[in-house]
């Protein structure tokens, strides 16, 4: 079942920490405690003590749902390519962290669907103002806070492979996913939504920047290659996934 999303300014400011988390999970020991894994996986990796402390605090907070994160640990430990793992990590971040999840699913996806090709951090300021107003109506962001939040939202989307460009103007990246990533999405979305029946129409697919019609095409192709069973008859849709959970799917890749 989907954990309740956490609205966190810390997560947004520190970013998704893709490489740091991938490295931590790659060497994760199930026999050791989370604290011991953090010591071994993050210790001595950073140029300043202050940044090392921030990375540890942020990563430790993200481990609050450790059991639900085990599929991602197994994927990294099994040697999934960093770019593919980043795409899987993006789904988890989008499902459990706000305001980034809503930013991608509601605002960024709509911008792409409208035909927009480029955007800047200042374009996301309206979203940032609205997100904080809805979350903390009595504590709106300062002008500086709005600028920083918009910048962090766009920067996080770029770090997670949704936007490209070194300058202030970002373009939408071409998101191309392997079959393993697509199957992970299907399995993890079923876990998060609580049912495989909810997978085809879930807005969590927008973390891959794909529309409902594109999801249909992807699932149909996976069905044709016998990676899952996807039956469509008019308005009736039935999806049967190959594994009982994202964890079982991840474990299957280690055999």
PyMOL commands that set and color helices and strands:
alter all, ss='L'
color gray80, all
select helices_A, chain A and resi 9-14+18-26+34-42+49-77+82-96+100-113+121-135+143-159+179-193+196-198+203-208+212-224+246-252
alter helices_A, ss='H'
color red, helices_A
select strands_A, chain A and resi 6-7+97-98+118-119+163-164+170-172+229-233+236-240
alter strands_A, ss='S'
color yellow, strands_A
deselect
rebuild
show_as cartoon
